[in-house]
């Protein structure tokens, strides 16, 4: 479904990615691990079209997004890629339902349609009774589940997660990790997850190790 071909990225004199080749299959859960500075987040941002490579191609099915304009990328990203970050980035003035609806509203969905799907997703994630709570009324784990629902609202091809459990306690972290596999089972969702958590990395279908801007292992 996703094919990364010979991706290179440099910031000034620092070569962060040195020719990455990687494929991700539909419904696969892939983790990317490695020491700090290995290029994990840079690779994830390039996969998510948040940053552009200096060289290489990024294919989503038959579409090479590396050739798209900024406007085309924005449209493609909102429809096809969901994001979950270490910090949830929820808007404090909006309720859980409203935060989840934002990508759907950007996509042009009607208010009633977007809210219906948002409520279904929040219910699936165990937040059916927290729909109208604002972020400061939710625990850290609940806030992160809202951000997961927001990532799923447009039924993306892939969800890209950057240290999604890095800010959670061990119990809540384990619940979030299990949630990814539940969503794969129930929704057929594909995940690519950058993590330092070795337990999560070991649970994945495939574990990719980055070291010094190159893939050291793809197991």
Secondary structure, DSSP 8 states (H G I E B T S, - for coil): -EEEEEEEEEETTEEEEEEEEEEE-TT-EEEEE-STTSSHHHHHHHHTTSS--SEEEEEETTEEGGG--HHHHHHHHHHHEEEEESS----TTSBHHHHHHHHHHHTT--HHHHHHHHHHHHHHTT-TT-TT-BGGGS-HHHHHHHHHHHHHTT--SEEEEESTTTTS-HHHHHHHHHHHHHHHHHH---EEEE-S-HHHHHHSSEEEEEETTEEEEE-
